[in-house]
Amino acid sequence: MTMTTAGVIFILSLIAALVAVYKPFGDYMYRVVSGTRQSRVERGIYRLVGVNPAAEQSWGVYARSVLAFSAISILFLYAFQRLQNHLWLSLGFDPVVPHGAWNTAVSFVTNTNWQSYSGESTMGHLVQMAGLAVQNFVSAAVGIAVAVALVRGFARSRTGELGNFWVDLTRITLRILLPIAVLGALALMIGGAVQNLSGGTDVTTLTGGTQTITGGPVASQEVIKELGTNGGGFYNVNSAHPFENPTAWTNWLQLFLILLIPFSLPRVFGRMVGQNRQGYAIAAVMGILAVGSIALTNVFELAGHGTVPQAVGAALEGKEVRFDVSNSATFAAATTLTSTGAVNSFHDSFTSLGGMMTMVNMMLGEVAPGGTGSGLYGLLILAVITVFVAGLMVGRTPEYLGKKIGSREIKFASLYFLITPALVLIGTAAAFATGNNSTALNVGQHGLSEVLYAFTSASNNNGSAFAGITVNTTWWDTALGLCMLLGRFLPIIFVLALAGSLARQAPTPASEGTLPTHRPLFIGMVVGVTVILVALTFLPALALGPLAEGL
């Protein structure tokens, strides 16, 4: 069997599995976020934090709850890292330096999981388990909760209430993320992933030297890293490490976990608005963009563009032979199409055009299918923009799901779309203007690509890296941390404001002039608008970096 054939089978089996679970798992998530019954554990949590689960919140209160919870989480995680030398299972590690602790705290709370450090030599086991892994759960739950609040805005009318953030957060964590994480961790352990509290084992190498093999609670962190589209690895090389990703089938399982929730959330959307075909339309947009990106990334990597790859017959630098070129390219595409950022190969070693695809995936807004929750609300924003553009073309007030898209709504949607490109381009320019673009390994177009990739990853809350730059400095940790914060919470505020505006509207009956938003025409329009907006925004920067290098 050739590498290409194996890669195609890998992708087709993944698609088949996602199609199979779309309806049952989507329906389960719908019941979780729409139900009214509380479990005994949930009632205990609500009493502990002083929440009335029957009380709903306006968009402003919902947004303040998200911000307050995230601010407390950042402070807690920062303190955890700074005090880790006094904690149990610290493994003798020193406290994380202030700028590194700030960057990491912001990174994990914003679901970015950018890492400017080597996990196995920086973080003790308690910080990994009770600090980083906990944020992997709740940051993912925050994204899903915000997406559900936006869908409630479409589904409800004449009300200012969008649900209760604390109830959504608790239910999503306990009923969706935690059960799958337990089962997934057991599966990874069966596959060979490590799960212990070992401080490390010294072994003698083949050359007679001594090497410390670091253990830890890896499998439990690995599964939520992928399921919650987080991406932060226990080890520095992430999912390329055999303790995190031992075999080809665990590699498949990790990709399935990454795509499971984002590709199933459109079913929740369709059920909540009472039109399953609307969910199919959104899932179709996600699928078209994802398949196109995965195919192009595979083509560019299998073609081995470049002098050395063509000479040896394959672009294998930076790739694990356990996963070969195709499965590495598929993994890279999937983790940058979502907000995961996990890697099983070195993106900096990809061909110039293959590396460009990982950047383009993030520049699309990570909507194919995107992160847990963030992919759905990002694509719904693009659907709103598409409806607005279509309305302008025919001279009619645009409508989506019975809600008019007026000046207020399109302002929120436009601000959502514009904030991330602004952060990416301003951050990249600031790095060069201040001389912080220096790289010891690459110069010219590839050096520009490394800087552009870093700010694209941080601003889109992805977390993967092109590497090649020393980013564990005060300037980089501060700049990227600010991009993560603004890139996460400003869009969330605009999404919730849009949801509040939509929920207050009275439903508009469909007429002959209403644009059907479940048909192939609309699906194609959303795909086109997404690609065109990204091309108009980022093409000049890409032309100076990976495109120039590839051509």
Secondary structure, DSSP 4 states (H G I P E B T S, - for coil): --HHHHHHHHHHHHHHHHHHHHHHHHHHHHHHHH-----HHHHHHHHHHT--TT---BHHHHHHHHHHHHHHHHHHHHHHHHTGGGSTT-TTPPPPPHHHHHHHHHHHHTT----SS-GGGT--HHIIIIIIIHHHHHHHHHHHHHHHHHHHHHH--S--B---HHHHHHHIIIIIIHHHHHHHHHHHHHHT--------EEEE-TTS-EEEE---SHHHHHHHHHHTT----SSTTGGGSTTTS-SHHHHHHHHHHHHHHHHHHHHHHHHHTT-HHHHHHHHHHHHHHHHHHHHHHHHHHHHT-SHHHHHHTS--TTB-TTTHHHHHHHHHHHHHHSS----SB-GGGS-HHHHHHHHHHHHTTSTTTTSTTHHHHHHHHHHHHHHHHHHHHHTS--EETTEE--HHHHHHHHHHHHHHHHHHHHHHHHHHHTTTT--SS--HHHHHHHHHHHHHHHHTT-------S---SHHHHHHHHHHHHHHHHHHHHHHHHHHHHHHTSPPPPP-TTSPPSSSHHHHHHHHHHHHHHHHHHHHHHHHHTHHHHH-
